[in-house]
Amino acid sequence: LSLISWLVYLYFSGFFRRRTIYGVANPPGPGPETSLLVSDIQNSTLLWESLPSQVMDKALQVHNEIMRHALAEHAGYESATEGDSFILAF
């Protein structure tokens, strides 16, 4: 019974929305229900120049983990990354 309850919860929470059987998100199609997110860390070039590289490496690692966690939680699709920026679709 708990497995069925869990599957019903996942279904209604949108977990299966645009996901393959392996849990990977498929890109959303064009239309009014699709949103794009383009992110960039403000003043990152200045931060890289003024802070030790180990600090910025760790900050970038934490940033990427947070972005990818939110992406997975909301069935988003990672289109591209470059440096500290992401292009995501939901």
N, C-alpha and C positions, 0 to 999 in steps of 0.2 A: 504493500500500500504506500509506503514512504517513497519508493522509486517512482510510482505513478504520480504521486503528488509533486515530486521534484521535477519530473518531466513536464507536467502541466504548468508549474511555476516558470520553468525555463521557456516554454512556448509563449506564455503570455507576457513575459518580461522582454521578449524580442530577441532572446539569445540565438534562436535559429534563423532570424532574419538575415538574409544574404550570406549565410554560412554554408560551407561545404560539409560533407560528412566528417571531415577531419578537423572541423572547427575554424578553418581559415575563412576570413571574410572575402566575399566576392566584391568586385567594384560595383557601386550602385549605378543604375542607369540614369540617363539624363531625365530631367523633369523637375517639377516644383517641389517634390519631396526630398531632393538631393541638396545637401549643403557641402560647401568646400571650406576648409580651414587652412590658411597659410600662416605658419608661425615663424617667428624669428626672435632671438634673444637680443633685446635692446642694448646697444653699445657693446656688443660682444668683441669687436675688434679692439676697442679701448681696454676692455677687461683682459683680453689675452695679452696685451702689451704691458699692462700694469700689475697683473697678478702672476704669481708663480704658475708654471704650466701644470704642476700637479694639482693645484687648486682648481684650475679651469677644466682639466681632464675629469676630475671628480664631479664638478658642477654639471658638466655636459652629460656625464654618465647618469646622474640623478635626473636631469631634465629628460633624457631619452626614456628612462624607465617610467617616469610619470606619464609622459605622452603615450607611450605604448600600452601602459596599463589602462588609461582612459580610452584609448582606441579599442582595445579588446572588450572593455566593459560595455561600450556603446555600439558594438558591432560595426566599427568604422573600418575604413580601407586606407592603408598607407600607400599613397601613390608614389611619393619620392621623398628623399631626404638629401640635404646638401649642407655640410657643416653643422650648424645649429638650427637649421630650419626644416620644417616638415610641411608636406602638402598632403592633407588628409581629406577623405570624403566620407560622408555619413548619409 
